[in-house]
Amino acid sequence: MSSSEATHAYHPLTIDEYLRKKLMPVEGVIPHLPGIDMYGNTIPDEIVGGDVFEYINFQQRYNIEARISQAQWLAQEVLEPLAPGEKARSGADMHIQWMATRPGYTERDGVEFRKAKSSEQLRIVENLRELSASAGVLIVDAQGHGIIAAKIASTVHDTLHAFMLSELDRVGTITPRLFEQLNLRLAQSATARNALGRSMDASSREIATLLYGEIRSNGTFRFVDFGHPPPLVFSAKYKRFMEIGRRRMVQFLPLGLEVPEDHPDRNKYISVKPRKRRMKASDMALITLMGRGDILFLYTDGVYDGSGVPEKRRIEAIIGEHKQQSAKDICNAILDYAVKRDRELRQEGHSDEIDDKTVFIIKRT
Protein backbone atom coordinates (compact mmCIF):
# COMPACT_ATOMS: atom_id res chain seq x y z
CA MET A 1 0.00 0.00 0.00
CA SER A 2 1.40 3.40 -0.98
CA SER A 3 1.65 6.27 1.50
CA SER A 4 -1.19 8.11 -0.26
CA GLU A 5 -3.38 4.99 -0.12
CA ALA A 6 -2.55 4.52 3.56
CA THR A 7 -3.45 8.14 4.31
CA HIS A 8 -6.78 7.71 2.51
CA ALA A 9 -7.49 4.38 4.21
CA TYR A 10 -7.03 5.82 7.70
CA HIS A 11 -8.53 9.25 7.06
CA PRO A 12 -10.95 9.89 9.93
CA LEU A 13 -14.56 10.47 9.00
CA THR A 14 -16.12 13.86 9.60
CA ILE A 15 -19.27 13.84 11.71
CA ASP A 16 -21.54 14.26 8.68
CA GLU A 17 -19.72 11.48 6.79
CA TYR A 18 -20.07 9.23 9.82
CA LEU A 19 -23.80 9.91 10.17
CA ARG A 20 -24.39 9.42 6.45
CA LYS A 21 -22.64 6.05 6.54
CA LYS A 22 -24.48 5.03 9.69
CA LEU A 23 -27.94 6.09 8.55
CA MET A 24 -27.88 4.91 4.93
CA PRO A 25 -29.55 1.54 4.17
CA VAL A 26 -27.40 -1.48 3.39
CA GLU A 27 -28.67 -3.64 0.53
CA GLY A 28 -26.98 -6.73 1.93
CA VAL A 29 -29.38 -6.90 4.87
CA ILE A 30 -32.60 -6.95 2.82
CA PRO A 31 -34.80 -9.66 4.41
CA HIS A 32 -35.93 -12.46 2.11
CA LEU A 33 -39.52 -13.55 2.63
CA PRO A 34 -41.32 -16.00 0.34
CA GLY A 35 -43.69 -14.13 -1.96
CA ILE A 36 -42.34 -10.68 -1.03
CA ASP A 37 -39.93 -8.42 -2.94
CA MET A 38 -38.79 -5.32 -1.08
CA TYR A 39 -36.36 -2.50 -1.64
CA GLY A 40 -35.83 1.00 -0.29
CA ASN A 41 -33.40 3.86 -0.58
CA THR A 42 -32.89 7.39 0.65
CA ILE A 43 -31.27 10.47 -0.92
CA PRO A 44 -30.31 13.29 1.48
CA ASP A 45 -30.66 16.88 0.33
CA GLU A 46 -27.21 17.65 1.75
CA ILE A 47 -24.23 15.41 2.58
CA VAL A 48 -26.36 13.96 5.34
CA GLY A 49 -30.04 14.44 6.06
CA GLY A 50 -32.84 13.77 8.48
CA ASP A 51 -34.32 10.75 6.72
CA VAL A 52 -33.51 7.30 8.09
CA PHE A 53 -34.57 4.17 6.31
CA GLU A 54 -33.66 0.71 7.61
CA TYR A 55 -34.52 -2.90 6.97
CA ILE A 56 -35.08 -4.87 10.18
CA ASN A 57 -33.88 -8.36 9.30
CA PHE A 58 -34.83 -10.22 12.47
CA GLN A 59 -33.15 -13.48 11.47
CA GLN A 60 -29.89 -11.72 10.64
CA ARG A 61 -29.84 -9.14 13.43
CA TYR A 62 -30.85 -11.47 16.29
CA ASN A 63 -30.20 -15.11 17.12
CA ILE A 64 -33.86 -16.06 17.20
CA GLU A 65 -33.21 -19.79 17.66
CA ALA A 66 -30.96 -19.15 20.66
CA ARG A 67 -33.62 -16.87 22.18
CA ILE A 68 -36.25 -19.58 21.66
CA SER A 69 -34.03 -22.19 23.31
CA GLN A 70 -33.40 -19.87 26.24
CA ALA A 71 -37.11 -19.18 26.75
CA GLN A 72 -37.90 -22.91 26.59
CA TRP A 73 -35.23 -23.62 29.20
CA LEU A 74 -36.49 -20.85 31.46
CA ALA A 75 -40.05 -22.18 31.13
CA GLN A 76 -38.84 -25.41 32.72
CA GLU A 77 -36.40 -23.95 35.24
CA VAL A 78 -38.92 -21.56 36.74
CA LEU A 79 -41.21 -24.50 37.61
CA GLU A 80 -38.57 -26.08 39.86
CA PRO A 81 -38.76 -24.91 43.49
CA LEU A 82 -35.59 -23.85 45.27
CA ALA A 83 -33.88 -26.43 47.43
CA PRO A 84 -33.58 -25.51 51.12
CA GLY A 85 -30.84 -22.89 51.51
CA GLU A 86 -30.42 -22.45 47.73
CA LYS A 87 -29.96 -18.88 46.52
CA ALA A 88 -32.51 -17.30 44.19
CA ARG A 89 -31.79 -18.10 40.53
CA SER A 90 -34.09 -15.54 38.96
CA GLY A 91 -36.52 -12.73 39.52
CA ALA A 92 -39.29 -15.31 39.92
CA ASP A 93 -37.46 -16.93 42.84
CA MET A 94 -36.88 -13.54 44.44
CA HIS A 95 -40.55 -12.65 44.06
CA ILE A 96 -41.67 -15.90 45.68
CA GLN A 97 -39.30 -15.25 48.55
CA TRP A 98 -40.96 -11.86 48.97
CA MET A 99 -44.44 -13.47 48.72
CA ALA A 100 -43.47 -15.84 51.52
CA THR A 101 -43.02 -12.87 53.86
CA ARG A 102 -46.60 -11.71 53.32
CA PRO A 103 -49.49 -12.78 55.59
CA GLY A 104 -51.53 -15.71 54.30
CA TYR A 105 -48.91 -17.06 51.89
CA THR A 106 -49.15 -20.78 51.08
CA GLU A 107 -46.98 -23.19 49.12
CA ARG A 108 -49.75 -23.38 46.52
CA ASP A 109 -49.40 -19.64 45.89
CA GLY A 110 -45.76 -20.20 44.94
CA VAL A 111 -46.65 -23.14 42.67
CA GLU A 112 -49.31 -21.12 40.84
CA PHE A 113 -46.94 -18.19 40.42
CA ARG A 114 -44.30 -20.47 38.93
CA LYS A 115 -46.85 -21.86 36.46
CA ALA A 116 -47.77 -18.34 35.39
CA LYS A 117 -44.13 -17.34 34.85
CA SER A 118 -43.51 -20.54 32.88
CA SER A 119 -46.49 -19.72 30.68
CA GLU A 120 -45.00 -16.29 30.00
CA GLN A 121 -41.84 -17.92 28.64
CA LEU A 122 -43.85 -20.25 26.40
CA ARG A 123 -45.69 -17.21 25.01
CA ILE A 124 -42.29 -15.63 24.27
CA VAL A 125 -41.39 -18.74 22.27
CA GLU A 126 -44.54 -18.34 20.14
CA ASN A 127 -43.92 -14.62 19.65
CA LEU A 128 -40.32 -15.18 18.56
CA ARG A 129 -41.36 -17.79 16.00
CA GLU A 130 -43.91 -15.39 14.55
CA LEU A 131 -41.35 -12.58 14.47
CA SER A 132 -38.78 -14.73 12.68
CA ALA A 133 -41.28 -15.21 9.82
CA SER A 134 -41.61 -11.44 9.28
CA ALA A 135 -39.43 -8.51 8.27
CA GLY A 136 -39.43 -5.00 9.68
CA VAL A 137 -38.98 -1.60 8.13
CA LEU A 138 -38.20 1.69 9.86
CA ILE A 139 -38.64 5.13 8.29
CA VAL A 140 -37.80 8.26 10.29
CA ASP A 141 -38.03 11.84 9.02
CA ALA A 142 -36.47 14.39 11.37
CA GLN A 143 -37.41 18.03 11.06
CA GLY A 144 -34.90 20.21 9.25
CA HIS A 145 -31.86 19.51 7.10
CA GLY A 146 -28.22 18.63 7.47
CA ILE A 147 -26.32 17.47 10.49
CA ILE A 148 -28.82 18.61 13.16
CA ALA A 149 -31.65 16.66 11.50
CA ALA A 150 -29.30 13.67 11.12
CA LYS A 151 -28.49 13.82 14.83
CA ILE A 152 -32.20 13.75 15.72
CA ALA A 153 -32.81 10.86 13.32
CA SER A 154 -29.84 9.01 14.77
CA THR A 155 -31.24 9.46 18.28
CA VAL A 156 -34.55 7.91 17.22
CA HIS A 157 -32.77 5.07 15.41
CA ASP A 158 -30.47 4.18 18.31
CA THR A 159 -33.16 4.51 20.97
CA LEU A 160 -35.55 2.28 19.03
CA HIS A 161 -32.95 -0.47 18.73
CA ALA A 162 -32.11 -0.31 22.42
CA PHE A 163 -35.78 -0.63 23.34
CA MET A 164 -36.18 -3.40 20.75
CA LEU A 165 -33.60 -5.53 22.56
CA SER A 166 -35.53 -4.99 25.78
CA GLU A 167 -38.81 -5.98 24.13
CA LEU A 168 -37.38 -9.21 22.70
CA ASP A 169 -36.07 -10.15 26.14
CA ARG A 170 -39.33 -9.21 27.86
CA VAL A 171 -42.02 -10.53 25.49
CA GLY A 172 -40.32 -11.77 22.31
CA THR A 173 -41.99 -9.27 19.98
CA ILE A 174 -42.48 -5.54 19.36
CA THR A 175 -45.31 -3.99 21.36
CA PRO A 176 -46.85 -0.50 21.72
CA ARG A 177 -44.83 -0.10 24.93
CA LEU A 178 -41.69 0.42 22.84
CA PHE A 179 -43.21 3.30 20.87
CA GLU A 180 -44.56 5.05 23.94
CA GLN A 181 -41.07 4.91 25.45
CA LEU A 182 -39.59 6.28 22.23
CA ASN A 183 -42.23 9.00 22.13
CA LEU A 184 -41.34 10.05 25.68
CA ARG A 185 -37.62 10.07 24.79
CA LEU A 186 -38.27 12.90 22.31
CA ALA A 187 -40.74 14.76 24.49
CA GLN A 188 -39.64 18.08 25.95
CA SER A 189 -38.92 17.85 29.65
CA ALA A 190 -40.58 20.55 31.73
CA THR A 191 -37.77 20.28 34.28
CA ALA A 192 -35.04 20.74 31.68
CA ARG A 193 -36.94 23.63 30.11
CA ASN A 194 -37.22 25.44 33.42
CA ALA A 195 -33.62 24.75 34.42
CA LEU A 196 -32.15 25.80 31.08
CA GLY A 197 -34.56 28.62 30.35
CA ARG A 198 -35.84 26.97 27.19
CA SER A 199 -38.85 28.38 25.41
CA MET A 200 -41.87 26.31 24.46
CA ASP A 201 -41.65 27.03 20.73
CA ALA A 202 -40.98 24.33 18.12
CA SER A 203 -37.34 25.37 17.65
CA SER A 204 -36.47 23.98 21.08
CA ARG A 205 -37.86 20.53 20.30
CA GLU A 206 -36.41 17.49 18.57
CA ILE A 207 -39.23 16.63 16.15
CA ALA A 208 -39.37 13.54 13.97
CA THR A 209 -42.04 11.46 12.28
CA LEU A 210 -41.82 7.68 12.38
CA LEU A 211 -43.35 4.77 10.55
CA TYR A 212 -42.45 1.28 11.73
CA GLY A 213 -43.99 -1.81 10.20
CA GLU A 214 -43.66 -5.57 9.86
CA ILE A 215 -44.45 -7.46 6.65
CA ARG A 216 -45.27 -11.17 6.38
CA SER A 217 -45.28 -13.59 3.48
CA ASN A 218 -49.08 -13.52 3.30
CA GLY A 219 -48.93 -9.82 2.41
CA THR A 220 -50.06 -8.38 5.75
CA PHE A 221 -48.30 -5.21 6.88
CA ARG A 222 -48.75 -4.25 10.53
CA PHE A 223 -47.52 -0.77 11.38
CA VAL A 224 -47.57 2.23 13.68
CA ASP A 225 -47.52 5.82 12.46
CA PHE A 226 -46.32 8.89 14.37
CA GLY A 227 -47.04 11.89 12.13
CA HIS A 228 -45.77 10.20 8.96
CA PRO A 229 -47.46 10.37 5.53
CA PRO A 230 -49.70 7.29 5.31
CA PRO A 231 -48.80 4.25 3.18
CA LEU A 232 -50.35 3.85 -0.28
CA VAL A 233 -51.37 0.57 -1.88
CA PHE A 234 -51.14 0.14 -5.67
CA SER A 235 -53.45 -2.55 -7.04
CA ALA A 236 -51.97 -4.58 -9.90
CA LYS A 237 -55.49 -5.57 -10.95
CA TYR A 238 -56.97 -2.06 -11.08
CA LYS A 239 -53.66 -0.30 -11.96
CA ARG A 240 -54.11 2.50 -9.45
CA PHE A 241 -53.81 3.43 -5.78
CA MET A 242 -56.65 1.98 -3.78
CA GLU A 243 -58.58 3.77 -1.09
CA ILE A 244 -57.64 2.52 2.36
CA GLY A 245 -59.94 2.77 5.35
CA ARG A 246 -58.17 5.71 6.99
CA ARG A 247 -60.64 5.70 9.87
CA ARG A 248 -59.18 2.38 10.95
CA MET A 249 -55.66 3.82 10.91
CA VAL A 250 -54.60 5.58 14.07
CA GLN A 251 -52.05 8.30 13.37
CA PHE A 252 -50.35 9.91 16.35
CA LEU A 253 -48.61 13.27 16.30
CA PRO A 254 -44.86 13.28 15.52
CA LEU A 255 -42.69 11.78 18.23
CA GLY A 256 -42.51 13.78 21.44
CA LEU A 257 -45.38 16.18 20.79
CA GLU A 258 -48.16 14.22 22.48
CA VAL A 259 -47.69 12.66 25.92
CA PRO A 260 -50.65 10.50 27.05
CA GLU A 261 -52.51 11.73 30.12
CA ASP A 262 -52.42 8.29 31.76
CA HIS A 263 -48.62 8.18 31.76
CA PRO A 264 -47.27 8.51 35.32
CA ASP A 265 -44.67 11.10 34.22
CA ARG A 266 -47.17 13.14 32.20
CA ASN A 267 -46.70 16.32 34.26
CA LYS A 268 -42.93 16.18 33.73
CA TYR A 269 -43.21 16.84 29.98
CA ILE A 270 -44.66 19.48 27.70
CA SER A 271 -47.41 18.09 25.46
CA VAL A 272 -48.74 20.25 22.60
CA LYS A 273 -51.97 18.25 22.42
CA PRO A 274 -53.75 16.08 24.99
CA ARG A 275 -54.02 12.35 24.41
CA LYS A 276 -56.25 10.44 26.82
CA ARG A 277 -54.36 7.15 26.93
CA ARG A 278 -51.27 5.25 25.95
CA MET A 279 -51.44 3.34 22.67
CA LYS A 280 -52.78 -0.22 22.58
CA ALA A 281 -52.12 -3.15 20.27
CA SER A 282 -55.37 -2.28 18.46
CA ASP A 283 -53.84 1.09 17.49
CA MET A 284 -51.34 -0.66 15.23
CA ALA A 285 -52.88 -0.56 11.76
CA LEU A 286 -53.03 -3.46 9.30
CA ILE A 287 -52.83 -3.37 5.50
CA THR A 288 -53.05 -6.48 3.32
CA LEU A 289 -51.63 -6.82 -0.19
CA MET A 290 -54.44 -8.97 -1.54
CA GLY A 291 -53.26 -9.91 -5.02
CA ARG A 292 -50.09 -10.91 -6.78
CA GLY A 293 -48.26 -7.82 -8.01
CA ASP A 294 -49.86 -5.47 -5.46
CA ILE A 295 -47.41 -2.83 -4.24
CA LEU A 296 -47.09 -1.02 -0.91
CA PHE A 297 -45.52 2.43 -1.31
CA LEU A 298 -43.87 4.05 1.73
CA TYR A 299 -42.18 7.44 1.47
CA THR A 300 -41.15 10.67 3.15
CA ASP A 301 -42.47 14.12 2.32
CA GLY A 302 -39.42 14.94 0.20
CA VAL A 303 -40.99 12.60 -2.35
CA TYR A 304 -44.68 13.18 -1.63
CA ASP A 305 -46.35 14.83 1.36
CA GLY A 306 -49.44 12.64 1.15
CA SER A 307 -51.89 15.40 0.22
CA GLY A 308 -51.55 16.68 -3.38
CA VAL A 309 -53.73 14.78 -5.86
CA PRO A 310 -51.75 15.75 -9.03
CA GLU A 311 -48.48 14.59 -7.45
CA LYS A 312 -50.14 11.39 -6.28
CA ARG A 313 -51.32 10.68 -9.82
CA ARG A 314 -47.81 11.24 -11.23
CA ILE A 315 -46.34 8.71 -8.80
CA GLU A 316 -49.23 6.36 -9.52
CA ALA A 317 -48.37 6.56 -13.23
CA ILE A 318 -44.69 5.81 -12.55
CA ILE A 319 -45.58 2.73 -10.51
CA GLY A 320 -48.04 1.64 -13.19
CA GLU A 321 -45.36 1.98 -15.87
CA HIS A 322 -42.85 -0.12 -13.87
CA LYS A 323 -45.23 -2.46 -12.03
CA GLN A 324 -43.89 -5.56 -13.81
CA GLN A 325 -40.36 -4.78 -12.68
CA SER A 326 -38.60 -5.47 -9.38
CA ALA A 327 -39.14 -3.49 -6.18
CA LYS A 328 -35.67 -2.00 -6.68
CA ASP A 329 -36.49 -0.77 -10.18
CA ILE A 330 -39.79 0.74 -9.02
CA CYS A 331 -38.06 2.47 -6.09
CA ASN A 332 -35.32 3.89 -8.31
CA ALA A 333 -37.84 5.12 -10.89
CA ILE A 334 -39.71 7.11 -8.24
CA LEU A 335 -36.50 8.54 -6.78
CA ASP A 336 -35.29 9.50 -10.28
CA TYR A 337 -38.53 11.41 -10.77
CA ALA A 338 -38.15 13.13 -7.37
CA VAL A 339 -34.56 14.18 -8.15
CA LYS A 340 -35.63 15.56 -11.53
CA ARG A 341 -38.41 17.54 -9.85
CA ASP A 342 -35.85 18.96 -7.39
CA ARG A 343 -33.74 20.25 -10.28
CA GLU A 344 -36.79 22.03 -11.65
CA LEU A 345 -37.54 23.56 -8.25
CA ARG A 346 -33.98 24.91 -8.03
CA GLN A 347 -34.25 26.42 -11.51
CA GLU A 348 -37.50 28.08 -10.50
CA GLY A 349 -35.98 29.49 -7.32
CA HIS A 350 -37.86 27.19 -4.93
CA SER A 351 -34.92 25.42 -3.30
CA ASP A 352 -36.60 25.84 0.11
CA GLU A 353 -39.20 23.26 -0.99
CA ILE A 354 -36.57 20.54 -1.46
CA ASP A 355 -36.18 17.94 1.26
CA ASP A 356 -34.54 14.56 1.89
CA LYS A 357 -36.13 11.76 -0.12
CA THR A 358 -36.91 8.20 0.93
CA VAL A 359 -38.88 5.51 -0.90
CA PHE A 360 -39.59 1.95 0.21
CA ILE A 361 -41.40 -0.54 -2.00
CA ILE A 362 -42.96 -3.84 -0.90
CA LYS A 363 -44.28 -5.96 -3.76
CA ARG A 364 -46.22 -9.19 -3.47
CA THR A 365 -44.89 -11.64 -6.06
C-alpha positions in Angstrom: 0.0 0.0 0.0 1.4 3.4 -1.0 1.6 6.3 1.5 -1.2 8.1 -0.3 -3.4 5.0 -0.1 -2.6 4.5 3.6 -3.5 8.1 4.3 -6.8 7.7 2.5 -7.5 4.4 4.2 -7.0 5.8 7.7 -8.5 9.2 7.1 -10.9 9.9 9.9 -14.6 10.5 9.0 -16.1 13.9 9.6 -19.3 13.8 11.7 -21.5 14.3 8.7 -19.7 11.5 6.8 -20.1 9.2 9.8 -23.8 9.9 10.2 -24.4 9.4 6.4 -22.6 6.1 6.5 -24.5 5.0 9.7 -27.9 6.1 8.6 -27.9 4.9 4.9 -29.6 1.5 4.2 -27.4 -1.5 3.4 -28.7 -3.6 0.5 -27.0 -6.7 1.9 -29.4 -6.9 4.9 -32.6 -6.9 2.8 -34.8 -9.7 4.4 -35.9 -12.5 2.1 -39.5 -13.5 2.6 -41.3 -16.0 0.3 -43.7 -14.1 -2.0 -42.3 -10.7 -1.0 -39.9 -8.4 -2.9 -38.8 -5.3 -1.1 -36.4 -2.5 -1.6 -35.8 1.0 -0.3 -33.4 3.9 -0.6 -32.9 7.4 0.6 -31.3 10.5 -0.9 -30.3 13.3 1.5 -30.7 16.9 0.3 -27.2 17.6 1.8 -24.2 15.4 2.6 -26.4 14.0 5.3 -30.0 14.4 6.1 -32.8 13.8 8.5 -34.3 10.7 6.7 -33.5 7.3 8.1 -34.6 4.2 6.3 -33.7 0.7 7.6 -34.5 -2.9 7.0 -35.1 -4.9 10.2 -33.9 -8.4 9.3 -34.8 -10.2 12.5 -33.1 -13.5 11.5 -29.9 -11.7 10.6 -29.8 -9.1 13.4 -30.8 -11.5 16.3 -30.2 -15.1 17.1 -33.9 -16.1 17.2 -33.2 -19.8 17.7 -31.0 -19.1 20.7 -33.6 -16.9 22.2 -36.3 -19.6 21.7 -34.0 -22.2 23.3 -33.4 -19.9 26.2 -37.1 -19.2 26.7 -37.9 -22.9 26.6 -35.2 -23.6 29.2 -36.5 -20.8 31.5 -40.1 -22.2 31.1 -38.8 -25.4 32.7 -36.4 -23.9 35.2 -38.9 -21.6 36.7 -41.2 -24.5 37.6 -38.6 -26.1 39.9 -38.8 -24.9 43.5 -35.6 -23.8 45.3 -33.9 -26.4 47.4 -33.6 -25.5 51.1 -30.8 -22.9 51.5 -30.4 -22.5 47.7 -30.0 -18.9 46.5 -32.5 -17.3 44.2 -31.8 -18.1 40.5 -34.1 -15.5 39.0 -36.5 -12.7 39.5 -39.3 -15.3 39.9 -37.5 -16.9 42.8 -36.9 -13.5 44.4 -40.6 -12.6 44.1 -41.7 -15.9 45.7 -39.3 -15.3 48.6 -41.0 -11.9 49.0 -44.4 -13.5 48.7 -43.5 -15.8 51.5 -43.0 -12.9 53.9 -46.6 -11.7 53.3 -49.5 -12.8 55.6 -51.5 -15.7 54.3 -48.9 -17.1 51.9 -49.2 -20.8 51.1 -47.0 -23.2 49.1 -49.8 -23.4 46.5 -49.4 -19.6 45.9 -45.8 -20.2 44.9 -46.6 -23.1 42.7 -49.3 -21.1 40.8 -46.9 -18.2 40.4 -44.3 -20.5 38.9 -46.9 -21.9 36.5 -47.8 -18.3 35.4 -44.1 -17.3 34.9 -43.5 -20.5 32.9 -46.5 -19.7 30.7 -45.0 -16.3 30.0 -41.8 -17.9 28.6 -43.9 -20.2 26.4 -45.7 -17.2 25.0 -42.3 -15.6 24.3 -41.4 -18.7 22.3 -44.5 -18.3 20.1 -43.9 -14.6 19.7 -40.3 -15.2 18.6 -41.4 -17.8 16.0 -43.9 -15.4 14.5 -41.4 -12.6 14.5 -38.8 -14.7 12.7 -41.3 -15.2 9.8 -41.6 -11.4 9.3 -39.4 -8.5 8.3 -39.4 -5.0 9.7 -39.0 -1.6 8.1 -38.2 1.7 9.9 -38.6 5.1 8.3 -37.8 8.3 10.3 -38.0 11.8 9.0 -36.5 14.4 11.4 -37.4 18.0 11.1 -34.9 20.2 9.2 -31.9 19.5 7.1 -28.2 18.6 7.5 -26.3 17.5 10.5 -28.8 18.6 13.2 -31.6 16.7 11.5 -29.3 13.7 11.1 -28.5 13.8 14.8 -32.2 13.8 15.7 -32.8 10.9 13.3 -29.8 9.0 14.8 -31.2 9.5 18.3 -34.6 7.9 17.2 -32.8 5.1 15.4 -30.5 4.2 18.3 -33.2 4.5 21.0 -35.5 2.3 19.0 -33.0 -0.5 18.7 -32.1 -0.3 22.4 -35.8 -0.6 23.3 -36.2 -3.4 20.7 -33.6 -5.5 22.6 -35.5 -5.0 25.8 -38.8 -6.0 24.1 -37.4 -9.2 22.7 -36.1 -10.1 26.1 -39.3 -9.2 27.9 -42.0 -10.5 25.5 -40.3 -11.8 22.3 -42.0 -9.3 20.0 -42.5 -5.5 19.4 -45.3 -4.0 21.4 -46.9 -0.5 21.7 -44.8 -0.1 24.9 -41.7 0.4 22.8 -43.2 3.3 20.9 -44.6 5.0 23.9 -41.1 4.9 25.5 -39.6 6.3 22.2 -42.2 9.0 22.1 -41.3 10.0 25.7 -37.6 10.1 24.8 -38.3 12.9 22.3 -40.7 14.8 24.5 -39.6 18.1 25.9 -38.9 17.8 29.7 -40.6 20.5 31.7 -37.8 20.3 34.3 -35.0 20.7 31.7 -36.9 23.6 30.1 -37.2 25.4 33.4 -33.6 24.7 34.4 -32.2 25.8 31.1 -34.6 28.6 30.4 -35.8 27.0 27.2 -38.9 28.4 25.4 -41.9 26.3 24.5 -41.7 27.0 20.7 -41.0 24.3 18.1 -37.3 25.4 17.7 -36.5 24.0 21.1 -37.9 20.5 20.3 -36.4 17.5 18.6 -39.2 16.6 16.2 -39.4 13.5 14.0 -42.0 11.5 12.3 -41.8 7.7 12.4 -43.3 4.8 10.5 -42.4 1.3 11.7 -44.0 -1.8 10.2 -43.7 -5.6 9.9 -44.5 -7.5 6.7 -45.3 -11.2 6.4 -45.3 -13.6 3.5 -49.1 -13.5 3.3 -48.9 -9.8 2.4 -50.1 -8.4 5.7 -48.3 -5.2 6.9 -48.7 -4.2 10.5 -47.5 -0.8 11.4 -47.6 2.2 13.7 -47.5 5.8 12.5 -46.3 8.9 14.4 -47.0 11.9 12.1 -45.8 10.2 9.0 -47.5 10.4 5.5 -49.7 7.3 5.3 -48.8 4.2 3.2 -50.3 3.9 -0.3 -51.4 0.6 -1.9 -51.1 0.1 -5.7 -53.4 -2.5 -7.0 -52.0 -4.6 -9.9 -55.5 -5.6 -11.0 -57.0 -2.1 -11.1 -53.7 -0.3 -12.0 -54.1 2.5 -9.4 -53.8 3.4 -5.8 -56.6 2.0 -3.8 -58.6 3.8 -1.1 -57.6 2.5 2.4 -59.9 2.8 5.4 -58.2 5.7 7.0 -60.6 5.7 9.9 -59.2 2.4 10.9 -55.7 3.8 10.9 -54.6 5.6 14.1 -52.0 8.3 13.4 -50.4 9.9 16.3 -48.6 13.3 16.3 -44.9 13.3 15.5 -42.7 11.8 18.2 -42.5 13.8 21.4 -45.4 16.2 20.8 -48.2 14.2 22.5 -47.7 12.7 25.9 -50.7 10.5 27.1 -52.5 11.7 30.1 -52.4 8.3 31.8 -48.6 8.2 31.8 -47.3 8.5 35.3 -44.7 11.1 34.2 -47.2 13.1 32.2 -46.7 16.3 34.3 -42.9 16.2 33.7 -43.2 16.8 30.0 -44.7 19.5 27.7 -47.4 18.1 25.5 -48.7 20.2 22.6 -52.0 18.2 22.4 -53.7 16.1 25.0 -54.0 12.3 24.4 -56.2 10.4 26.8 -54.4 7.1 26.9 -51.3 5.2 25.9 -51.4 3.3 22.7 -52.8 -0.2 22.6 -52.1 -3.2 20.3 -55.4 -2.3 18.5 -53.8 1.1 17.5 -51.3 -0.7 15.2 -52.9 -0.6 11.8 -53.0 -3.5 9.3 -52.8 -3.4 5.5 -53.0 -6.5 3.3 -51.6 -6.8 -0.2 -54.4 -9.0 -1.5 -53.3 -9.9 -5.0 -50.1 -10.9 -6.8 -48.3 -7.8 -8.0 -49.9 -5.5 -5.5 -47.4 -2.8 -4.2 -47.1 -1.0 -0.9 -45.5 2.4 -1.3 -43.9 4.1 1.7 -42.2 7.4 1.5 -41.1 10.7 3.1 -42.5 14.1 2.3 -39.4 14.9 0.2 -41.0 12.6 -2.3 -44.7 13.2 -1.6 -46.3 14.8 1.4 -49.4 12.6 1.1 -51.9 15.4 0.2 -51.6 16.7 -3.4 -53.7 14.8 -5.9 -51.8 15.7 -9.0 -48.5 14.6 -7.4 -50.1 11.4 -6.3 -51.3 10.7 -9.8 -47.8 11.2 -11.2 -46.3 8.7 -8.8 -49.2 6.4 -9.5 -48.4 6.6 -13.2 -44.7 5.8 -12.5 -45.6 2.7 -10.5 -48.0 1.6 -13.2 -45.4 2.0 -15.9 -42.9 -0.1 -13.9 -45.2 -2.5 -12.0 -43.9 -5.6 -13.8 -40.4 -4.8 -12.7 -38.6 -5.5 -9.4 -39.1 -3.5 -6.2 -35.7 -2.0 -6.7 -36.5 -0.8 -10.2 -39.8 0.7 -9.0 -38.1 2.5 -6.1 -35.3 3.9 -8.3 -37.8 5.1 -10.9 -39.7 7.1 -8.2 -36.5 8.5 -6.8 -35.3 9.5 -10.3 -38.5 11.4 -10.8 -38.2 13.1 -7.4 -34.6 14.2 -8.1 -35.6 15.6 -11.5 -38.4 17.5 -9.8 -35.9 19.0 -7.4 -33.7 20.3 -10.3 -36.8 22.0 -11.7 -37.5 23.6 -8.2 -34.0 24.9 -8.0 -34.3 26.4 -11.5 -37.5 28.1 -10.5 -36.0 29.5 -7.3 -37.9 27.2 -4.9 -34.9 25.4 -3.3 -36.6 25.8 0.1 -39.2 23.3 -1.0 -36.6 20.5 -1.5 -36.2 17.9 1.3 -34.5 14.6 1.9 -36.1 11.8 -0.1 -36.9 8.2 0.9 -38.9 5.5 -0.9 -39.6 2.0 0.2 -41.4 -0.5 -2.0 -43.0 -3.8 -0.9 -44.3 -6.0 -3.8 -46.2 -9.2 -3.5 -44.9 -11.6 -6.1 
